[in-house]
Amino acid sequence: NAGVTQTPKFQVLKTGQSMTLQCAQDMNHEYMSWYRQDPGMGLRLIHYSVGAGITDQGEVPNGYNVSRSTTEDFPLRLLSAAPSQTSVYFCASSYHRRDEFNTEAFFGQGTRLTVV
Amino acid sequence: QQQVKQSPQSLIVQKGGISIINCAYENTAFDYFPWYQQFPGKGPALLIAIRPDVSEKKEGRFTISFNKSAKQFSLHIMDSQPGDSATYFCAAYRRGGADGLTFGKGTHLIIQP
């Protein structure tokens, strides 16, 4: 099993450019999410999805869009990149059974994005 | 609104010593409290977790202590080793909640040989 795969690992964008960060998981997890990690700020939730066709906003959604057309894939789109979006982005997936505590989140290796 | 507060931000411990990281939460609906470990260049990975119906959970050198009345929990690393040097995140989860894990801001732990 590959687990959670993120591409690319590194990316440099110019202000105003758009791009899509890819995330794929092969564990048949219902729940997928995107976090950004900034020094001293921890992991902040951008968007999440509880299943195909269902997405919702997290703590810091502005400037990002997501879609979930399949269980496996959960891409994150930056519509018009800004320097404030310079960060390390992590995708995560987990089971999402409401009556269980088994919610271990499996993270990808991250995408380091720099916007100049 | 920061729902999970973590301290200290950074910690230096001598090899063989005890590392202690503390977290406090505000939302009493949280009912699952995991700790994640992150090495440089890697994604976080689950280290150990506790449910609020127990006060302590131990796995090897790692122990979570949980105080429900104070809404606090802590990670203790016994006999700390240089390989434990990493960033540690506490988190909280509400069973049935759709918004997943709420993370603390992280503690950068350095174990000096």
Boltz contact constraints between the chains, C-beta under 6 A:
constraints:
  - contact:
      token1: [A, 33]
      token2: [B, 100]
      max_distance: 6.0
  - contact:
      token1: [A, 42]
      token2: [B, 103]
      max_distance: 6.0
  - contact:
      token1: [A, 42]
      token2: [B, 104]
      max_distance: 6.0
  - contact:
      token1: [A, 42]
      token2: [B, 105]
      max_distance: 6.0
  - contact:
      token1: [A, 42]
      token2: [B, 106]
      max_distance: 6.0
  - contact:
      token1: [A, 43]
      token2: [B, 103]
      max_distance: 6.0
  - contact:
      token1: [A, 48]
      token2: [B, 100]
      max_distance: 6.0
  - contact:
      token1: [A, 50]
      token2: [B, 98]
      max_distance: 6.0
  - contact:
      token1: [A, 90]
      token2: [B, 43]
      max_distance: 6.0
  - contact:
      token1: [A, 98]
      token2: [B, 96]
      max_distance: 6.0
  - contact:
      token1: [A, 101]
      token2: [B, 32]
      max_distance: 6.0
  - contact:
      token1: [A, 103]
      token2: [B, 93]
      max_distance: 6.0
  - contact:
      token1: [A, 104]
      token2: [B, 46]
      max_distance: 6.0
  - contact:
      token1: [A, 105]
      token2: [B, 101]
      max_distance: 6.0
  - contact:
      token1: [A, 107]
      token2: [B, 43]
      max_distance: 6.0
  - contact:
      token1: [A, 107]
      token2: [B, 44]
      max_distance: 6.0
  - contact:
      token1: [A, 108]
      token2: [B, 43]
      max_distance: 6.0
  - contact:
      token1: [A, 109]
      token2: [B, 43]
      max_distance: 6.0
  - contact:
      token1: [A, 110]
      token2: [B, 43]
      max_distance: 6.0
